[in-house]
Amino acid sequence: MRYKPAGYTDLSPYLVVPDPEAVLQFCETVFGAERLRVIPDGDRIMHAECRIGDSVLMMGGQPDGPGSMLHLYLPDPDAAFARALAAGAEMLQPMTESGDGDRRGGFRTPCGTQWYVSRQV
């Protein structure tokens, strides 16, 4: 018997956000995410999951959710950064070479999650 669903990594980040549907749509638009599971609870989403690359992002809905910060390595972070800003994200850090071997930029989604996208240079 498998101890995890096929294709899942051992560790998955979990966001607690006011509007999981908005986060799912943002991830689909910006990162090409694939929805995996959405479990409703009345008129809200209790739990949702999406795949971004080889990782699964999980989230739950809570009106005053604390938000979170995520770091994501991508083949083309500049393109994702531009899509994020076009999708309504607020720029926190422009795309720059950070001096640690990465090119990185940061943004905050409309639901408050901070993302930092990068690639090694």
Biopython code that builds the backbone (N, CA, C, O; Angstrom):
import numpy as np
from Bio.PDB.StructureBuilder import StructureBuilder

atoms = [
    (1, "MET", "N", (0.849, -1.186, 0.000)),
    (1, "MET", "CA", (0.000, 0.000, 0.000)),
    (1, "MET", "C", (0.885, 1.236, 0.000)),
    (1, "MET", "O", (1.857, 1.308, 0.752)),
    (2, "ARG", "N", (0.556, 2.198, -0.832)),
    (2, "ARG", "CA", (1.318, 3.448, -0.928)),
    (2, "ARG", "C", (1.017, 4.327, 0.279)),
    (2, "ARG", "O", (-0.104, 4.335, 0.787)),
    (3, "TYR", "N", (2.004, 5.052, 0.724)),
    (3, "TYR", "CA", (1.794, 5.955, 1.861)),
    (3, "TYR", "C", (1.476, 7.376, 1.417)),
    (3, "TYR", "O", (1.281, 8.260, 2.252)),
    (4, "LYS", "N", (1.425, 7.599, 0.110)),
    (4, "LYS", "CA", (1.064, 8.920, -0.418)),
    (4, "LYS", "C", (0.475, 8.725, -1.806)),
    (4, "LYS", "O", (0.722, 7.699, -2.439)),
    (5, "PRO", "N", (-0.299, 9.690, -2.293)),
    (5, "PRO", "CA", (-0.841, 9.566, -3.648)),
    (5, "PRO", "C", (0.284, 9.537, -4.686)),
    (5, "PRO", "O", (1.331, 10.155, -4.493)),
    (6, "ALA", "N", (0.065, 8.829, -5.764)),
    (6, "ALA", "CA", (1.048, 8.769, -6.848)),
    (6, "ALA", "C", (1.346, 10.175, -7.353)),
    (6, "ALA", "O", (0.431, 10.965, -7.580)),
    (7, "GLY", "N", (2.629, 10.484, -7.527)),
    (7, "GLY", "CA", (3.029, 11.782, -8.046)),
    (7, "GLY", "C", (3.170, 12.876, -7.009)),
    (7, "GLY", "O", (3.516, 14.005, -7.356)),
    (8, "TYR", "N", (2.909, 12.574, -5.738)),
    (8, "TYR", "CA", (3.051, 13.571, -4.677)),
    (8, "TYR", "C", (4.447, 13.459, -4.062)),
    (8, "TYR", "O", (4.995, 12.363, -3.937)),
    (9, "THR", "N", (5.013, 14.602, -3.682)),
    (9, "THR", "CA", (6.264, 14.602, -2.950)),
    (9, "THR", "C", (5.959, 14.338, -1.477)),
    (9, "THR", "O", (4.805, 14.416, -1.057)),
    (10, "ASP", "N", (6.990, 14.028, -0.693)),
    (10, "ASP", "CA", (6.767, 13.771, 0.727)),
    (10, "ASP", "C", (6.282, 15.008, 1.469)),
    (10, "ASP", "O", (5.490, 14.897, 2.404)),
    (11, "LEU", "N", (6.737, 16.158, 1.071)),
    (11, "LEU", "CA", (6.377, 17.401, 1.748)),
    (11, "LEU", "C", (5.649, 18.323, 0.779)),
    (11, "LEU", "O", (6.128, 18.573, -0.327)),
    (12, "SER", "N", (4.495, 18.825, 1.196)),
    (12, "SER", "CA", (3.732, 19.777, 0.377)),
    (12, "SER", "C", (3.457, 21.025, 1.198)),
    (12, "SER", "O", (2.965, 20.923, 2.322)),
    (13, "PRO", "N", (3.767, 22.210, 0.658)),
    (13, "PRO", "CA", (3.409, 23.423, 1.384)),
    (13, "PRO", "C", (1.892, 23.547, 1.474)),
    (13, "PRO", "O", (1.169, 23.115, 0.577)),
    (14, "TYR", "N", (1.418, 24.145, 2.575)),
    (14, "TYR", "CA", (-0.010, 24.304, 2.807)),
    (14, "TYR", "C", (-0.280, 25.761, 3.148)),
    (14, "TYR", "O", (0.262, 26.294, 4.115)),
    (15, "LEU", "N", (-1.126, 26.399, 2.341)),
    (15, "LEU", "CA", (-1.497, 27.787, 2.559)),
    (15, "LEU", "C", (-2.850, 27.856, 3.246)),
    (15, "LEU", "O", (-3.743, 27.065, 2.942)),
    (16, "VAL", "N", (-3.004, 28.787, 4.160)),
    (16, "VAL", "CA", (-4.305, 29.096, 4.747)),
    (16, "VAL", "C", (-4.631, 30.506, 4.282)),
    (16, "VAL", "O", (-3.999, 31.475, 4.702)),
    (17, "VAL", "N", (-5.630, 30.605, 3.406)),
    (17, "VAL", "CA", (-5.921, 31.859, 2.712)),
    (17, "VAL", "C", (-7.417, 32.160, 2.763)),
    (17, "VAL", "O", (-8.228, 31.255, 2.958)),
    (18, "PRO", "N", (-7.780, 33.428, 2.587)),
    (18, "PRO", "CA", (-9.202, 33.782, 2.605)),
    (18, "PRO", "C", (-9.989, 33.199, 1.426)),
    (18, "PRO", "O", (-11.172, 32.894, 1.575)),
    (19, "ASP", "N", (-9.349, 33.037, 0.250)),
    (19, "ASP", "CA", (-10.064, 32.644, -0.959)),
    (19, "ASP", "C", (-9.251, 31.629, -1.764)),
    (19, "ASP", "O", (-8.529, 32.017, -2.682)),
    (20, "PRO", "N", (-9.356, 30.325, -1.436)),
    (20, "PRO", "CA", (-8.591, 29.320, -2.180)),
    (20, "PRO", "C", (-8.864, 29.320, -3.682)),
    (20, "PRO", "O", (-7.956, 29.056, -4.470)),
    (21, "GLU", "N", (-10.092, 29.611, -4.089)),
    (21, "GLU", "CA", (-10.404, 29.638, -5.530)),
    (21, "GLU", "C", (-9.557, 30.684, -6.243)),
    (21, "GLU", "O", (-9.056, 30.433, -7.339)),
    (22, "ALA", "N", (-9.396, 31.851, -5.631)),
    (22, "ALA", "CA", (-8.566, 32.899, -6.238)),
    (22, "ALA", "C", (-7.111, 32.449, -6.332)),
    (22, "ALA", "O", (-6.434, 32.744, -7.318)),
    (23, "VAL", "N", (-6.627, 31.741, -5.320)),
    (23, "VAL", "CA", (-5.248, 31.238, -5.347)),
    (23, "VAL", "C", (-5.101, 30.201, -6.449)),
    (23, "VAL", "O", (-4.112, 30.222, -7.181)),
    (24, "LEU", "N", (-6.071, 29.288, -6.584)),
    (24, "LEU", "CA", (-6.023, 28.300, -7.653)),
    (24, "LEU", "C", (-5.982, 28.964, -9.025)),
    (24, "LEU", "O", (-5.170, 28.594, -9.872)),
    (25, "GLN", "N", (-6.857, 29.942, -9.244)),
    (25, "GLN", "CA", (-6.888, 30.635, -10.530)),
    (25, "GLN", "C", (-5.574, 31.361, -10.799)),
    (25, "GLN", "O", (-5.070, 31.336, -11.921)),
    (26, "PHE", "N", (-5.020, 32.005, -9.777)),
    (26, "PHE", "CA", (-3.745, 32.703, -9.917)),
    (26, "PHE", "C", (-2.647, 31.714, -10.303)),
    (26, "PHE", "O", (-1.864, 31.983, -11.214)),
    (27, "CYS", "N", (-2.584, 30.577, -9.618)),
    (27, "CYS", "CA", (-1.554, 29.576, -9.901)),
    (27, "CYS", "C", (-1.713, 28.990, -11.303)),
    (27, "CYS", "O", (-0.719, 28.700, -11.969)),
    (28, "GLU", "N", (-2.949, 28.816, -11.752)),
    (28, "GLU", "CA", (-3.183, 28.330, -13.112)),
    (28, "GLU", "C", (-2.701, 29.352, -14.135)),
    (28, "GLU", "O", (-2.039, 28.993, -15.109)),
    (29, "THR", "N", (-3.027, 30.617, -13.920)),
    (29, "THR", "CA", (-2.662, 31.677, -14.850)),
    (29, "THR", "C", (-1.166, 31.920, -14.896)),
    (29, "THR", "O", (-0.585, 32.039, -15.975)),
    (30, "VAL", "N", (-0.545, 31.995, -13.736)),
    (30, "VAL", "CA", (0.864, 32.389, -13.659)),
    (30, "VAL", "C", (1.813, 31.212, -13.851)),
    (30, "VAL", "O", (2.811, 31.339, -14.560)),
    (31, "PHE", "N", (1.521, 30.067, -13.230)),
    (31, "PHE", "CA", (2.454, 28.949, -13.223)),
    (31, "PHE", "C", (1.992, 27.754, -14.052)),
    (31, "PHE", "O", (2.701, 26.750, -14.122)),
    (32, "GLY", "N", (0.817, 27.840, -14.682)),
    (32, "GLY", "CA", (0.298, 26.709, -15.443)),
    (32, "GLY", "C", (-0.084, 25.542, -14.552)),
    (32, "GLY", "O", (0.018, 24.387, -14.967)),
    (33, "ALA", "N", (-0.525, 25.829, -13.323)),
    (33, "ALA", "CA", (-0.868, 24.791, -12.354)),
    (33, "ALA", "C", (-2.017, 23.928, -12.863)),
    (33, "ALA", "O", (-2.861, 24.369, -13.644)),
    (34, "GLU", "N", (-2.020, 22.686, -12.394)),
    (34, "GLU", "CA", (-3.085, 21.731, -12.680)),
    (34, "GLU", "C", (-3.849, 21.468, -11.388)),
    (34, "GLU", "O", (-3.257, 21.075, -10.382)),
    (35, "ARG", "N", (-5.162, 21.684, -11.414)),
    (35, "ARG", "CA", (-5.984, 21.377, -10.234)),
    (35, "ARG", "C", (-5.999, 19.880, -10.017)),
    (35, "ARG", "O", (-6.141, 19.095, -10.955)),
    (36, "LEU", "N", (-5.848, 19.501, -8.752)),
    (36, "LEU", "CA", (-5.909, 18.084, -8.403)),
    (36, "LEU", "C", (-7.188, 17.752, -7.663)),
    (36, "LEU", "O", (-7.990, 16.946, -8.135)),
    (37, "ARG", "N", (-7.388, 18.370, -6.498)),
    (37, "ARG", "CA", (-8.586, 18.124, -5.699)),
    (37, "ARG", "C", (-9.116, 19.436, -5.153)),
    (37, "ARG", "O", (-8.346, 20.308, -4.752)),
    (38, "VAL", "N", (-10.432, 19.573, -5.139)),
    (38, "VAL", "CA", (-11.092, 20.702, -4.493)),
    (38, "VAL", "C", (-12.237, 20.116, -3.675)),
    (38, "VAL", "O", (-13.147, 19.488, -4.215)),
    (39, "ILE", "N", (-12.175, 20.333, -2.362)),
    (39, "ILE", "CA", (-13.180, 19.765, -1.464)),
    (39, "ILE", "C", (-13.979, 20.915, -0.856)),
    (39, "ILE", "O", (-13.468, 21.648, -0.009)),
    (40, "PRO", "N", (-15.230, 21.075, -1.286)),
    (40, "PRO", "CA", (-16.047, 22.168, -0.766)),
    (40, "PRO", "C", (-16.605, 21.849, 0.612)),
    (40, "PRO", "O", (-16.698, 20.690, 1.018)),
    (41, "ASP", "N", (-16.970, 22.900, 1.311)),
    (41, "ASP", "CA", (-17.674, 22.798, 2.595)),
    (41, "ASP", "C", (-18.729, 23.891, 2.568)),
    (41, "ASP", "O", (-18.479, 25.022, 2.985)),
    (42, "GLY", "N", (-19.899, 23.547, 2.079)),
    (42, "GLY", "CA", (-20.942, 24.558, 1.908)),
    (42, "GLY", "C", (-20.554, 25.502, 0.782)),
    (42, "GLY", "O", (-20.283, 25.066, -0.337)),
    (43, "ASP", "N", (-20.528, 26.801, 1.080)),
    (43, "ASP", "CA", (-20.230, 27.792, 0.051)),
    (43, "ASP", "C", (-18.752, 28.203, 0.039)),
    (43, "ASP", "O", (-18.393, 29.181, -0.615)),
    (44, "ARG", "N", (-17.900, 27.472, 0.749)),
    (44, "ARG", "CA", (-16.476, 27.788, 0.742)),
    (44, "ARG", "C", (-15.674, 26.541, 0.394)),
    (44, "ARG", "O", (-16.208, 25.432, 0.400)),
    (45, "ILE", "N", (-14.393, 26.722, 0.091)),
    (45, "ILE", "CA", (-13.503, 25.591, -0.165)),
    (45, "ILE", "C", (-12.805, 25.241, 1.140)),
    (45, "ILE", "O", (-12.111, 26.068, 1.732)),
    (46, "MET", "N", (-13.001, 23.997, 1.579)),
    (46, "MET", "CA", (-12.350, 23.538, 2.800)),
    (46, "MET", "C", (-10.894, 23.156, 2.520)),
    (46, "MET", "O", (-10.008, 23.444, 3.325)),
    (47, "HIS", "N", (-10.648, 22.503, 1.373)),
    (47, "HIS", "CA", (-9.308, 22.033, 1.028)),
    (47, "HIS", "C", (-9.195, 21.992, -0.487)),
    (47, "HIS", "O", (-10.149, 21.636, -1.179)),
    (48, "ALA", "N", (-8.017, 22.361, -1.001)),
    (48, "ALA", "CA", (-7.757, 22.293, -2.434)),
    (48, "ALA", "C", (-6.288, 21.973, -2.653)),
    (48, "ALA", "O", (-5.439, 22.231, -1.799)),
    (49, "GLU", "N", (-6.011, 21.403, -3.822)),
    (49, "GLU", "CA", (-4.646, 21.061, -4.194)),
    (49, "GLU", "C", (-4.433, 21.356, -5.664)),
    (49, "GLU", "O", (-5.346, 21.210, -6.476)),
    (50, "CYS", "N", (-3.222, 21.773, -6.003)),
    (50, "CYS", "CA", (-2.840, 21.930, -7.395)),
    (50, "CYS", "C", (-1.384, 21.508, -7.556)),
    (50, "CYS", "O", (-0.600, 21.555, -6.608)),
    (51, "ARG", "N", (-1.038, 21.096, -8.768)),
    (51, "ARG", "CA", (0.332, 20.707, -9.081)),
    (51, "ARG", "C", (0.996, 21.828, -9.865)),
    (51, "ARG", "O", (0.456, 22.320, -10.855)),
    (52, "ILE", "N", (2.176, 22.221, -9.402)),
    (52, "ILE", "CA", (3.018, 23.190, -10.106)),
    (52, "ILE", "C", (4.334, 22.469, -10.369)),
    (52, "ILE", "O", (5.095, 22.197, -9.440)),
    (53, "GLY", "N", (4.600, 22.160, -11.627)),
    (53, "GLY", "CA", (5.804, 21.394, -11.937)),
    (53, "GLY", "C", (5.735, 20.032, -11.276)),
    (53, "GLY", "O", (4.793, 19.274, -11.507)),
    (54, "ASP", "N", (6.738, 19.712, -10.445)),
    (54, "ASP", "CA", (6.754, 18.411, -9.772)),
    (54, "ASP", "C", (6.276, 18.495, -8.325)),
    (54, "ASP", "O", (6.480, 17.560, -7.551)),
    (55, "SER", "N", (5.641, 19.605, -7.955)),
    (55, "SER", "CA", (5.241, 19.813, -6.559)),
    (55, "SER", "C", (3.736, 19.991, -6.438)),
    (55, "SER", "O", (3.068, 20.453, -7.362)),
    (56, "VAL", "N", (3.221, 19.613, -5.274)),
    (56, "VAL", "CA", (1.811, 19.795, -4.976)),
    (56, "VAL", "C", (1.681, 20.893, -3.929)),
    (56, "VAL", "O", (2.335, 20.852, -2.887)),
    (57, "LEU", "N", (0.837, 21.864, -4.215)),
    (57, "LEU", "CA", (0.522, 22.945, -3.281)),
    (57, "LEU", "C", (-0.869, 22.678, -2.727)),
    (57, "LEU", "O", (-1.827, 22.504, -3.480)),
    (58, "MET", "N", (-0.970, 22.647, -1.399)),
    (58, "MET", "CA", (-2.258, 22.435, -0.739)),
    (58, "MET", "C", (-2.688, 23.727, -0.080)),
    (58, "MET", "O", (-1.858, 24.557, 0.290)),
    (59, "MET", "N", (-4.002, 23.891, 0.065)),
    (59, "MET", "CA", (-4.506, 25.109, 0.701)),
    (59, "MET", "C", (-5.866, 24.866, 1.316)),
    (59, "MET", "O", (-6.606, 23.967, 0.916)),
    (60, "GLY", "N", (-6.170, 25.686, 2.292)),
    (60, "GLY", "CA", (-7.469, 25.656, 2.927)),
    (60, "GLY", "C", (-7.980, 27.073, 3.083)),
    (60, "GLY", "O", (-7.199, 28.023, 3.121)),
    (61, "GLY", "N", (-9.290, 27.211, 3.174)),
    (61, "GLY", "CA", (-9.904, 28.523, 3.286)),
    (61, "GLY", "C", (-10.177, 28.928, 4.719)),
    (61, "GLY", "O", (-10.718, 28.154, 5.508)),
    (62, "GLN", "N", (-9.797, 30.144, 5.041)),
    (62, "GLN", "CA", (-10.090, 30.739, 6.348)),
    (62, "GLN", "C", (-10.165, 32.247, 6.125)),
    (62, "GLN", "O", (-9.216, 32.834, 5.606)),
    (63, "PRO", "N", (-11.269, 32.886, 6.504)),
    (63, "PRO", "CA", (-11.438, 34.317, 6.198)),
    (63, "PRO", "C", (-10.270, 35.199, 6.629)),
    (63, "PRO", "O", (-9.922, 36.140, 5.915)),
    (64, "ASP", "N", (-9.671, 34.926, 7.751)),
    (64, "ASP", "CA", (-8.555, 35.765, 8.204)),
    (64, "ASP", "C", (-7.259, 34.953, 8.208)),
    (64, "ASP", "O", (-6.454, 35.042, 9.135)),
    (65, "GLY", "N", (-7.077, 34.152, 7.139)),
    (65, "GLY", "CA", (-5.895, 33.304, 7.028)),
    (65, "GLY", "C", (-4.602, 34.100, 7.116)),
    (65, "GLY", "O", (-4.534, 35.243, 6.665)),
    (66, "PRO", "N", (-3.575, 33.486, 7.703)),
    (66, "PRO", "CA", (-2.311, 34.188, 7.927)),
    (66, "PRO", "C", (-1.483, 34.402, 6.675)),
    (66, "PRO", "O", (-0.533, 35.185, 6.708)),
    (67, "GLY", "N", (-1.805, 33.733, 5.564)),
    (67, "GLY", "CA", (-0.983, 33.854, 4.379)),
    (67, "GLY", "C", (0.296, 33.057, 4.541)),
    (67, "GLY", "O", (0.492, 32.383, 5.551)),
    (68, "SER", "N", (1.160, 33.134, 3.550)),
    (68, "SER", "CA", (2.393, 32.362, 3.568)),
    (68, "SER", "C", (3.382, 32.956, 2.589)),
    (68, "SER", "O", (3.059, 33.867, 1.827)),
    (69, "MET", "N", (4.618, 32.413, 2.622)),
    (69, "MET", "CA", (5.663, 32.799, 1.687)),
    (69, "MET", "C", (6.199, 31.530, 1.041)),
    (69, "MET", "O", (6.475, 30.545, 1.725)),
    (70, "LEU", "N", (6.344, 31.559, -0.280)),
    (70, "LEU", "CA", (6.830, 30.402, -1.021)),
    (70, "LEU", "C", (7.976, 30.808, -1.940)),
    (70, "LEU", "O", (8.013, 31.927, -2.453)),
    (71, "HIS", "N", (8.905, 29.886, -2.137)),
    (71, "HIS", "CA", (9.996, 30.077, -3.088)),
    (71, "HIS", "C", (9.867, 28.993, -4.139)),
    (71, "HIS", "O", (9.706, 27.819, -3.806)),
    (72, "LEU", "N", (9.937, 29.378, -5.413)),
    (72, "LEU", "CA", (9.733, 28.436, -6.507)),
    (72, "LEU", "C", (10.811, 28.625, -7.560)),
    (72, "LEU", "O", (10.949, 29.715, -8.116)),
    (73, "TYR", "N", (11.583, 27.567, -7.841)),
    (73, "TYR", "CA", (12.548, 27.584, -8.939)),
    (73, "TYR", "C", (11.808, 27.269, -10.227)),
    (73, "TYR", "O", (11.019, 26.326, -10.284)),
    (74, "LEU", "N", (12.063, 28.062, -11.263)),
    (74, "LEU", "CA", (11.416, 27.903, -12.561)),
    (74, "LEU", "C", (12.454, 28.029, -13.674)),
    (74, "LEU", "O", (13.484, 28.677, -13.488)),
    (75, "PRO", "N", (12.188, 27.411, -14.838)),
    (75, "PRO", "CA", (13.090, 27.597, -15.961)),
    (75, "PRO", "C", (13.130, 29.049, -16.450)),
    (75, "PRO", "O", (14.178, 29.531, -16.879)),
    (76, "ASP", "N", (11.978, 29.751, -16.384)),
    (76, "ASP", "CA", (11.894, 31.140, -16.840)),
    (76, "ASP", "C", (11.146, 31.986, -15.799)),
    (76, "ASP", "O", (9.968, 32.292, -15.986)),
    (77, "PRO", "N", (11.818, 32.361, -14.713)),
    (77, "PRO", "CA", (11.129, 33.131, -13.675)),
    (77, "PRO", "C", (10.721, 34.519, -14.141)),
    (77, "PRO", "O", (9.750, 35.078, -13.632)),
    (78, "ASP", "N", (11.447, 35.087, -15.102)),
    (78, "ASP", "CA", (11.087, 36.419, -15.599)),
    (78, "ASP", "C", (9.703, 36.416, -16.234)),
    (78, "ASP", "O", (8.917, 37.340, -16.029)),
    (79, "ALA", "N", (9.409, 35.369, -17.006)),
    (79, "ALA", "CA", (8.090, 35.276, -17.641)),
    (79, "ALA", "C", (6.998, 35.095, -16.588)),
    (79, "ALA", "O", (5.945, 35.727, -16.678)),
    (80, "ALA", "N", (7.235, 34.240, -15.593)),
    (80, "ALA", "CA", (6.242, 34.042, -14.532)),
    (80, "ALA", "C", (6.044, 35.323, -13.737)),
    (80, "ALA", "O", (4.918, 35.653, -13.364)),
    (81, "PHE", "N", (7.120, 36.043, -13.478)),
    (81, "PHE", "CA", (7.051, 37.309, -12.755)),
    (81, "PHE", "C", (6.167, 38.302, -13.513)),
    (81, "PHE", "O", (5.314, 38.961, -12.918)),
    (82, "ALA", "N", (6.375, 38.404, -14.818)),
    (82, "ALA", "CA", (5.571, 39.309, -15.645)),
    (82, "ALA", "C", (4.105, 38.885, -15.639)),
    (82, "ALA", "O", (3.222, 39.738, -15.545)),
    (83, "ARG", "N", (3.829, 37.585, -15.737)),
    (83, "ARG", "CA", (2.441, 37.100, -15.705)),
    (83, "ARG", "C", (1.796, 37.403, -14.355)),
    (83, "ARG", "O", (0.619, 37.757, -14.286)),
    (84, "ALA", "N", (2.580, 37.260, -13.282)),
    (84, "ALA", "CA", (2.052, 37.533, -11.940)),
    (84, "ALA", "C", (1.623, 38.992, -11.818)),
    (84, "ALA", "O", (0.528, 39.281, -11.334)),
    (85, "LEU", "N", (2.478, 39.906, -12.253)),
    (85, "LEU", "CA", (2.131, 41.324, -12.173)),
    (85, "LEU", "C", (0.912, 41.632, -13.040)),
    (85, "LEU", "O", (0.044, 42.411, -12.645)),
    (86, "ALA", "N", (0.851, 41.016, -14.227)),
    (86, "ALA", "CA", (-0.296, 41.221, -15.110)),
    (86, "ALA", "C", (-1.587, 40.654, -14.502)),
    (86, "ALA", "O", (-2.682, 41.130, -14.801)),
    (87, "ALA", "N", (-1.447, 39.630, -13.644)),
    (87, "ALA", "CA", (-2.612, 39.003, -13.005)),
    (87, "ALA", "C", (-3.007, 39.700, -11.707)),
    (87, "ALA", "O", (-3.899, 39.230, -11.001)),
    (88, "GLY", "N", (-2.351, 40.817, -11.386)),
    (88, "GLY", "CA", (-2.761, 41.602, -10.232)),
    (88, "GLY", "C", (-1.859, 41.513, -9.016)),
    (88, "GLY", "O", (-2.194, 42.063, -7.966)),
    (89, "ALA", "N", (-0.719, 40.834, -9.128)),
    (89, "ALA", "CA", (0.195, 40.746, -7.988)),
    (89, "ALA", "C", (0.902, 42.083, -7.772)),
    (89, "ALA", "O", (1.058, 42.882, -8.695)),
    (90, "GLU", "N", (1.323, 42.301, -6.533)),
    (90, "GLU", "CA", (2.077, 43.496, -6.153)),
    (90, "GLU", "C", (3.569, 43.123, -6.116)),
    (90, "GLU", "O", (3.945, 42.142, -5.476)),
    (91, "MET", "N", (4.402, 43.895, -6.791)),
    (91, "MET", "CA", (5.831, 43.617, -6.792)),
    (91, "MET", "C", (6.435, 43.913, -5.423)),
    (91, "MET", "O", (6.230, 44.992, -4.867)),
    (92, "LEU", "N", (7.179, 42.953, -4.885)),
    (92, "LEU", "CA", (7.902, 43.133, -3.633)),
    (92, "LEU", "C", (9.397, 43.314, -3.883)),
    (92, "LEU", "O", (10.062, 44.072, -3.177)),
    (93, "GLN", "N", (9.919, 42.618, -4.888)),
    (93, "GLN", "CA", (11.334, 42.685, -5.244)),
    (93, "GLN", "C", (11.445, 42.484, -6.743)),
    (93, "GLN", "O", (10.953, 41.480, -7.259)),
    (94, "PRO", "N", (12.078, 43.410, -7.464)),
    (94, "PRO", "CA", (12.221, 43.223, -8.906)),
    (94, "PRO", "C", (13.129, 42.033, -9.209)),
    (94, "PRO", "O", (13.910, 41.612, -8.356)),
    (95, "MET", "N", (13.028, 41.498, -10.404)),
    (95, "MET", "CA", (13.889, 40.397, -10.823)),
    (95, "MET", "C", (15.326, 40.907, -10.909)),
    (95, "MET", "O", (15.637, 41.784, -11.716)),
    (96, "THR", "N", (16.184, 40.357, -10.080)),
    (96, "THR", "CA", (17.599, 40.746, -10.056)),
    (96, "THR", "C", (18.449, 39.537, -9.692)),
    (96, "THR", "O", (17.965, 38.570, -9.103)),
    (97, "GLU", "N", (19.723, 39.610, -10.054)),
    (97, "GLU", "CA", (20.673, 38.598, -9.595)),
    (97, "GLU", "C", (21.017, 38.949, -8.162)),
    (97, "GLU", "O", (21.472, 40.055, -7.870)),
    (98, "SER", "N", (20.796, 38.003, -7.279)),
    (98, "SER", "CA", (20.840, 38.297, -5.848)),
    (98, "SER", "C", (22.214, 38.176, -5.217)),
    (98, "SER", "O", (22.373, 38.527, -4.048)),
    (99, "GLY", "N", (23.210, 37.694, -5.942)),
    (99, "GLY", "CA", (24.532, 37.537, -5.359)),
    (99, "GLY", "C", (24.740, 36.180, -4.722)),
    (99, "GLY", "O", (25.852, 35.869, -4.295)),
    (100, "ASP", "N", (23.690, 35.354, -4.644)),
    (100, "ASP", "CA", (23.828, 34.012, -4.075)),
    (100, "ASP", "C", (23.752, 32.936, -5.155)),
    (100, "ASP", "O", (23.558, 31.756, -4.862)),
    (101, "GLY", "N", (23.906, 33.364, -6.410)),
    (101, "GLY", "CA", (23.847, 32.428, -7.522)),
    (101, "GLY", "C", (22.485, 32.305, -8.160)),
    (101, "GLY", "O", (22.317, 31.528, -9.100)),
    (102, "ASP", "N", (21.502, 33.052, -7.675)),
    (102, "ASP", "CA", (20.146, 33.012, -8.226)),
    (102, "ASP", "C", (19.758, 34.355, -8.820)),
    (102, "ASP", "O", (20.238, 35.407, -8.395)),
    (103, "ARG", "N", (18.884, 34.298, -9.804)),
    (103, "ARG", "CA", (18.158, 35.477, -10.286)),
    (103, "ARG", "C", (16.768, 35.336, -9.702)),
    (103, "ARG", "O", (16.111, 34.317, -9.912)),
    (104, "ARG", "N", (16.303, 36.351, -8.963)),
    (104, "ARG", "CA", (15.084, 36.203, -8.166)),
    (104, "ARG", "C", (14.263, 37.483, -8.167)),
    (104, "ARG", "O", (14.799, 38.589, -8.240)),
    (105, "GLY", "N", (12.952, 37.305, -8.085)),
    (105, "GLY", "CA", (12.023, 38.413, -7.890)),
    (105, "GLY", "C", (10.903, 37.965, -6.985)),
    (105, "GLY", "O", (10.631, 36.771, -6.867)),
    (106, "GLY", "N", (10.242, 38.933, -6.335)),
    (106, "GLY", "CA", (9.175, 38.592, -5.410)),
    (106, "GLY", "C", (7.923, 39.409, -5.661)),
    (106, "GLY", "O", (7.983, 40.550, -6.119)),
    (107, "PHE", "N", (6.788, 38.800, -5.352)),
    (107, "PHE", "CA", (5.503, 39.492, -5.492)),
    (107, "PHE", "C", (4.525, 38.947, -4.470)),
    (107, "PHE", "O", (4.695, 37.844, -3.950)),
    (108, "ARG", "N", (3.498, 39.738, -4.192)),
    (108, "ARG", "CA", (2.413, 39.348, -3.286)),
    (108, "ARG", "C", (1.143, 39.208, -4.114)),
    (108, "ARG", "O", (0.790, 40.107, -4.877)),
    (109, "THR", "N", (0.458, 38.079, -3.961)),
    (109, "THR", "CA", (-0.777, 37.851, -4.701)),
    (109, "THR", "C", (-1.906, 38.672, -4.084)),
    (109, "THR", "O", (-1.774, 39.155, -2.960)),
    (110, "PRO", "N", (-3.015, 38.836, -4.807)),
    (110, "PRO", "CA", (-4.145, 39.562, -4.241)),
    (110, "PRO", "C", (-4.663, 38.958, -2.929)),
    (110, "PRO", "O", (-5.298, 39.661, -2.143)),
    (111, "CYS", "N", (-4.402, 37.671, -2.678)),
    (111, "CYS", "CA", (-4.829, 37.039, -1.420)),
    (111, "CYS", "C", (-3.765, 37.131, -0.330)),
    (111, "CYS", "O", (-3.972, 36.620, 0.770)),
    (112, "GLY", "N", (-2.630, 37.771, -0.611)),
    (112, "GLY", "CA", (-1.629, 38.013, 0.420)),
    (112, "GLY", "C", (-0.453, 37.068, 0.471)),
    (112, "GLY", "O", (0.457, 37.284, 1.272)),
    (113, "THR", "N", (-0.426, 36.022, -0.349)),
    (113, "THR", "CA", (0.704, 35.102, -0.343)),
    (113, "THR", "C", (1.896, 35.751, -1.047)),
    (113, "THR", "O", (1.761, 36.321, -2.130)),
    (114, "GLN", "N", (3.058, 35.653, -0.414)),
    (114, "GLN", "CA", (4.288, 36.154, -1.027)),
    (114, "GLN", "C", (4.968, 35.007, -1.775)),
    (114, "GLN", "O", (5.166, 33.924, -1.225)),
    (115, "TRP", "N", (5.318, 35.260, -3.023)),
    (115, "TRP", "CA", (6.034, 34.299, -3.850)),
    (115, "TRP", "C", (7.370, 34.910, -4.244)),
    (115, "TRP", "O", (7.465, 36.102, -4.539)),
    (116, "TYR", "N", (8.397, 34.073, -4.243)),
    (116, "TYR", "CA", (9.697, 34.463, -4.779)),
    (116, "TYR", "C", (10.042, 33.426, -5.834)),
    (116, "TYR", "O", (10.145, 32.238, -5.532)),
    (117, "VAL", "N", (10.221, 33.874, -7.077)),
    (117, "VAL", "CA", (10.523, 32.990, -8.186)),
    (117, "VAL", "C", (11.960, 33.222, -8.615)),
    (117, "VAL", "O", (12.431, 34.358, -8.660)),
    (118, "SER", "N", (12.659, 32.128, -8.932)),
    (118, "SER", "CA", (14.064, 32.285, -9.284)),
    (118, "SER", "C", (14.564, 31.145, -10.136)),
    (118, "SER", "O", (13.866, 30.159, -10.375)),
    (119, "ARG", "N", (15.796, 31.306, -10.589)),
    (119, "ARG", "CA", (16.552, 30.249, -11.258)),
    (119, "ARG", "C", (18.010, 30.499, -10.978)),
    (119, "ARG", "O", (18.422, 31.633, -10.736)),
    (120, "GLN", "N", (18.786, 29.445, -11.011)),
    (120, "GLN", "CA", (20.215, 29.629, -10.830)),
    (120, "GLN", "C", (20.799, 30.212, -12.107)),
    (120, "GLN", "O", (20.343, 29.914, -13.211)),
    (121, "VAL", "N", (21.821, 31.053, -11.933)),
    (121, "VAL", "CA", (22.482, 31.671, -13.091)),
    (121, "VAL", "C", (23.852, 31.088, -13.292)),
    (121, "VAL", "O", (24.561, 31.483, -14.218)),
]
sb = StructureBuilder()
sb.init_structure("model")
sb.init_model(0)
sb.init_chain("A")
sb.init_seg("    ")
for serial, (resi, resn, name, xyz) in enumerate(atoms, 1):
    if name == "N":
        sb.init_residue(resn, " ", resi, " ")
    sb.init_atom(name, np.array(xyz, "f"), 0.0, 1.0, " ", f" {name:<3s}", serial, name[0])
structure = sb.get_structure()
